[in-house]
């Protein structure tokens, strides 16, 4: 294709300091073609003055309560061939736009994205780096899509991360952009509809975006909400259903069942507080009680080993002996939080009959 006009959309809300860093990175791109940067948010947001000062276009989000709706407002306001999406809490590599745009010379590329990692230096706290190692584990949290990297430079993808993705504007117009009202999982739903319309998505393993992770308490809430909206989205788009989401949804129940089994077997096998730690598990009499103690303990050890090995073999540049050692702590937190989100969604769908996509928990006052 001829040199395309490119637009980068950044939804933002009360995050002017980090937005300025993202805009600074976008102002120093190696891409020398037409490039417009659009920040979309409520009029009067502190980010508006920052965007204007950095030469970006500010688009009023028209009272949007979701990232999806704000992005749709921006899509209606721009005129370009290619649209790139990122967030307001990123450090943008200088070759980011160029790395993604180059692939649209191929007619079979409707969208392309890349991995995103927490900055592995002082720009991230220690626990943010541990979280990144957890997100980018080879196995146990690979479904997060944060650190997925293909074996070749360009590989087929089912979903692009919303913080690091580029699309043909004509394709987004064809499917009417993001699902209206979607809070969380909006990128996965849009990608599903793009592929359902017959288009192909790809991943460039080297088009990296540096994306700050949230702190443990905020990431717990983030992952719980993502589990909730992922299942709600699958209820709207059944083709998005996956066995892995169901498996994680059962995780909290399995943990509670394992704890109950361990306690029951210990008490009825003669191991009681305060002498619990003075008695070897092998001292339990053979029978049901011993099995109820040994099985959860064995599974817990296996889980711990998988978490360690997955973190060590993952893709995060923040892998160190210490961050890998502590990764199982965050993995347990992620699985527990995501699982409760899934269980909440199942309750809403099957019990309370209150499905849908509206779970807005942001204070926008």
C-alpha positions, 0 to 999 in steps of 0.5 A: 500500500502507499504510505498510509496515514496513521492515527494512534488512539489513547483513551485516558482518564485522570492520568496526565503525568503518565499520559505525558510520558506516552505522548513524549514517546510517540513524538519521537517515532522513527516512522516518517509517514503521516501520524496523528496522535489522538487522546480521548477523555472527558473535557476538563480532564488534566490530560487535555492540557498535556495532550494539546501541549504535546501536539496531540489531538484531544477528543471529548469522549462525550460522557463515555463510561467505558474504554470501548465507548471512548475509543468508538468516539475517537474512531468516529472523529478520525480520518486515516487508513491505519489505527493503532491503540495503546494506553496512557501508562506506557513507555513507547519504543521509538520504532513501535509505529514503524514495526506495526505499520510495515506489515500492512503491505500484506493484504491478509493483515487486518490487524497486528499486535505485539507483546507488552512487558513491564519496564525491567528497571526503576520505572517499575516497582519490585512487585510490579516486576514480579507481577510481570513475571507471573503474567508472562509465565510459560504455562499457568498464566499464558492466557493473559496474552501479555507476554505471548511471543510467537516462534517466528517474527509474524505469527497468526493470533486470535487476540491482540492486546489492547495496549499494543495493536494496529488495525485497518480502519476499514475493517474497524468500520466494517464491524462497527468498532468495539462492543458498545458498553463493554467494560473489560475484554473489549479488545478480545470481543472486537478481535473475535468479531473481526475474525468472524468477519473473515479477516486475519490477525497477526502478532509481531514478536518484536513489536514490544510495548513497555506497559507498567503493571498495577500494584498487587491490590489493584491487579487483584481487582483488575484480574477479578473483573477480567474473569467476570467480563470474559465470561459475560463476553462469552455469553454474548459471543459463544465462540469465545468460550474456552476450557481454560476459563472454566478451569480457572473458574473452578480454582477457588472451589478446588482450593477450598475443597483441598483445605477442607480435605487437609483439615478433616484428614489431619483432625481425624487422623490424630494430628491436632493443634498445637502439635501439628508441625511436630508430627510427620504426615507419614505418621498418619494411619493408612486409610481415608484420612491419610489420603485426604491429607497427602493428596492436597499436599501433593497437589500443592507441591505440584502447583508450586513447581509448575508456577516456578518452572513456568515463571523461569521459562517465561518471556518477561525481561524482569526474570531474576532469581528473586522475582521467579521465587516469588512468582507463585505468590502472585500466580495464586492471587491471580488464579484466585481472583480470576476464578472468583470473577468467573464464578460471579459471572456464572452466578449472574448468567444462570442464577440472578439472570443479570448478564450483560457487560456493565460492571463499571467500578470506576469513580468518575466524579 
